[in-house]
Amino acid sequence: MKQPSQKNIDKMWNYARAYAAKSGTVFHPDPEVTEAVILGLAANIDEVGRPLCPCNFYPDKAAEAKRREWICACDEMQKWKYCHCLLFVREDGLPITEYLPEGHEGREIYGLVTDPTPDKGRALGRVLERRESEGSPSA
Ligand code: SF4
């Protein structure tokens, strides 16, 4: 992989530090894991203008970057506090799987991994739960 621009590496470190604090997660205990993900995100900003998740394969990266789903922090993180890249994890390095729906691959790989800071993160998940409990019609 070509070395990403320093500007976007710095941008991603700043973003990831702030998002970890906000979501009540920490970086992986192996710093190489974190660094690899940050570099991948920065490379995607260089390439397609957005921090597209580096842990997926996209048939068309530019088209994917126009959608919201896999822009970091991705929908899975915002809904279920689950980071399959292992960028935002618990102190023991495991990704939180507590809120994943049954049958999600994260549950199958890691089993039940509880959230040590349930009062933080899941901004989108909370909105969806509130809508459901209020009985709003969904799209
Ligand atoms: S899985 Fe989601 S939150 Fe984790 S690095 Fe990829 S885009 Fe970001």
Residues whose N, C-alpha, C, O or C-beta is under 5 A from the ligand:
A	BS01	SF4	C53 P54 W70 I71 C72 A73 C74 M77 Y82 C83 H84 C85 L87
